[in-house]
C-alpha cells in the first residue's frame, strides 16, 4: 500500500447529502417571481407582492436557521 508523503496537505470537505428544504423553497419562489408576467394591473401587482412576501418569509426562516 502506498503512503502519502507528509509534506502534502490534503483537505476533506463534508457537505450535507441533501439540500435544506428551505433553500429549495427559496429557489422555487425566485423561479415563480422570475416567470411572472409583466402586466401591471392592480391584481397582478397584488399577486406579485404576495409572492415577494412569501420569498421574504422563506429567506427570513432560512437566515434564522443558519444563525443558530
N, C-alpha and C positions, 0 to 999 in steps of 0.2 A: 504494500500500500504506500502511495506517495505521501510525503509530508509536505506541508505548506511552509515555505520559508517564513521565519519570524519577522522579517522586515516588510512583509506585505500586509497592508491594512485592509481588512475586509469589513464590510458592513452588512447588516441584516435588517431588512425592513419588515415590519409587521403591520399589515393592512387588514382592516376588517374584511371578512369574507363577503359581506353584503353591504350595500349602501344603506345608510339610515333612511327609513321610510319618509322622514321629513324632507330630506334632500330630494328624493324622488317627487314628493308633493310640490316642492318649490319649483322644480323643473316643469312639472305639469302646469302649474299656474302661469309660469312665464310663457310657456307654449300657447296657452289659451289667450293670453294678452296679446302676444305677437300675431296670432292668427285672427284676431277680432277685426271686423270690418271697419272701414274708415268713416262710416256715416256719423254725422254729428247731430242726430236728433236727440231730444232730451231723454228719450227712452234708452237709446244706445249708450249715451254718456252715463246714465244711471247704472246700466248693466256693467260697463267698463269700470266704473268706480267700485262697484260691488266686487268685481274680480280683483281689482287692485287692493281692496281691503282684505280679501281672502289671502292674497300673496303676503301682505304685510303681517297678518296674524301668523301665518305659517313661518315666516322668517323670524318673527319675534320668539316663537316657540323653539325654533332651532338655536337661536342665539342663547336663550335661557338654558337649553340643554348643554350647549358647549361651554358655558361659563361655570357649570357645576363640577 
